[in-house]
Amino acid sequence: MTKPSLRELLHAAVATVGGTERPGQVTMAESVAEAIDDGSHLLVQAGTGTGKSLGYLVPALAHGERVVVATATLALQRQLVERDLPRTVDALHPLLRRRPEFAMLKGRSNYLCLHRLHEGMPQDEEDGLFDQFEAAAPTSKLGQDLLRLRDWSDETETGDRDDLTPGVSDRAWAQVSVSSRECLGASKCAYGAECFAEMARERAKLAEVVVTNHALLAIDAIEGAPVLPQHEVLIVDEAHELVSRVTGVATGELTSGQVNRAVRRAAKLVNEKAADQLQTAAEGFERLMELALPGRLEEIPEDLGYALMALRDAARTVISAIGATRDKSVQDEDAVRKQALASVETVHDVAERVLNGSEWDVVWYERHDRFGASLRVAPMSVSGLLREKLFADRSVVLTSATLKLGGDFNGVGASLGLGPEGIEGEDLPQWKGVDVGSPFDYPKQGIMYVAKHLARPARDGERADMLDELTELIQAAGGRTLGLFSSMRAAQLAAEELRSRVPEFPILLQGEETLGELIKNFAADPATCLFGTLSLWQGVDVPGPSCQLVVMDKIPFPRPDDPLMSARQKAVEDAGGNGFMAVAATHAALLMAQGAGRLVRASGDRGVVAVLDQRLATARYGGYLKASLPDFWYTTDRNQVRRSLAAIDAAAKQAGE
């Protein structure tokens, strides 16, 4: 039997899912197949509607080697495992004459822990374990969640939190799950043979396609102990998120609550001297955290340095003492010991990392109204880590609707540890970028409007003229507005003001309901508007008449006092580069490209992206930002935009009648 061509395979897959083959999808599939065949690396920008999942799944399955697909969002993971992969495998089976297996793999804390469920969880204030089901009042929300979890444990085949619907609170889940550091290990656990996390790993070892998330990919790269099975191809979808997710995994944090929890957990397992040493160090650290002022710590203050040394040394003593003692009076001592060790080791590791004062780390103090004060340490850059760990020994394909910023892939490439496209070097992985376009006709479907007449926005200042403009735009659009704001405070102020100005158009505000409920309600009523911040810039997929106006209050540069971003910007400047363009403008371009992408989600969508910040039209960097956005018809004519919005609103109303 003749080996089927890639075109034949793609055609079969597209026909099975009921879609239509698009030129961009074909170009993407051919580019991915070429990269896999020659072991090279590829960045693919594929606009909304391209069908990029099939664009990489078909060539990956045709190749026959194990592939890992890493995504940023739960929604895409579920789509791949529950819809795209089953249909694609069914479609390709007759042509490939084999049926590739696929599996989902997540971090251990995403799976129900049977030991925690049946034996109880370590209690900080008492010896041994306690039964969380008896401790929680049956009528309380926590008690009801725990009872649901216990019933669900008898039914579930995966133990995966995301398979439980409706979900439970983080507090409830924390009582029936463990981190990798807290886990006893399958060989030492009485429930090891039934462990959901271990079964997920075993399924992944047997699968040809393993779907995971960016965080687990980062852990696999950073911690050196392999979590993912050996694979020949890595595909990173939603790749614009990768650097942020890897940075999050590589960030350490110390809080007073976290340190005190470690003290309580260790106290019952070590001698009095070691426990007192850790307790005294914790009290010293807590006093300093109450006094410290937020901001970056380019040098560790002397008093904080002493407190961290005391904490590190006391934690080291406790770690040794926990390993050397055994107390049979402690119920399920191994589990109690493992959790205590996990807590104390985290305190030790973060304190030591801060004290080491690496030039590649950024340390800062921050205070949060809800969560209190914390000391944080993050890598100045993850590009070197990604270059070394991500691109070695496998072909890597990275794809997203927004990888080409300012007209090329070099900005995103640099953040991933790649040199300029086409530049060869010993330590620089070879790669190429491909923009396969979008099936949408952006100049005919959308307008990019910049409110050039508005005053230049000042940081955190009142913007009465912006609110006037926003009011008029919403009225012209008949609601139908997604408001993307650069801060939560700006979103809250705008929602409060607009609710009194345009009461006929309901204003939903992020944080007042779950994100899922907000998007559902926004989609259900075209007159409704939805205001919010960061997650809305990337997380809203509402085709049709409910979203015909996307408003950005201002260019979303990072705050000047953001410790990590400002440190990265300064590092680029110290090396002779343009820190503003490399860090702040790239950050803003990526968010704006994602935000503008909320407007056109289907071939029939029409509307306006309105940027209420004159700098997009007047500043020198405006051209770079505009080159990063979809190719909408561009204007600064406010009257033209109002007429267009009114016409779109009228057409939508007529179509809905």
Secondary structure as UniProt FT lines:
FT   HELIX           6..16
FT   TURN            17..18
FT   HELIX           23..38
FT   STRAND          41..45
FT   TURN            48..49
FT   HELIX           52..63
FT   STRAND          67..71
FT   HELIX           74..79
FT   HELIX           80..84
FT   HELIX           85..96
FT   STRAND          102..104
FT   HELIX           108..110
FT   HELIX           114..119
FT   STRAND          121..122
FT   TURN            124..125
FT   STRAND          129..130
FT   HELIX           132..135
FT   TURN            138..139
FT   HELIX           141..153
FT   TURN            154..155
FT   HELIX           161..163
FT   HELIX           170..174
FT   TURN            175..176
FT   TURN            180..182
FT   TURN            186..188
FT   TURN            190..191
FT   HELIX           192..194
FT   HELIX           196..206
FT   STRAND          209..213
FT   HELIX           214..222
FT   STRAND          233..236
FT   HELIX           239..241
FT   HELIX           242..249
FT   STRAND          252..255
FT   HELIX           256..267
FT   TURN            268..269
FT   HELIX           272..291
FT   STRAND          295..296
FT   HELIX           302..324
FT   TURN            328..329
FT   TURN            331..332
FT   HELIX           333..356
FT   TURN            359..360
FT   STRAND          361..368
FT   TURN            369..371
FT   STRAND          372..379
FT   HELIX           383..389
FT   STRAND          395..400
FT   TURN            406..407
FT   HELIX           410..415
FT   TURN            416..417
FT   TURN            421..422
FT   TURN            426..427
FT   STRAND          431..435
FT   HELIX           442..445
FT   STRAND          446..450
FT   TURN            452..453
FT   TURN            459..460
FT   HELIX           464..477
FT   STRAND          481..484
FT   HELIX           488..501
FT   TURN            503..504
FT   STRAND          507..509
FT   TURN            510..511
FT   HELIX           515..524
FT   TURN            526..527
FT   STRAND          529..532
FT   HELIX           534..539
FT   TURN            545..546
FT   STRAND          549..552
FT   TURN            560..561
FT   HELIX           563..574
FT   TURN            575..576
FT   HELIX           580..585
FT   HELIX           586..596
FT   TURN            597..599
FT   TURN            603..604
FT   STRAND          607..611
FT   HELIX           615..618
FT   TURN            620..621
FT   HELIX           622..627
FT   STRAND          633..635
FT   HELIX           638..656
//
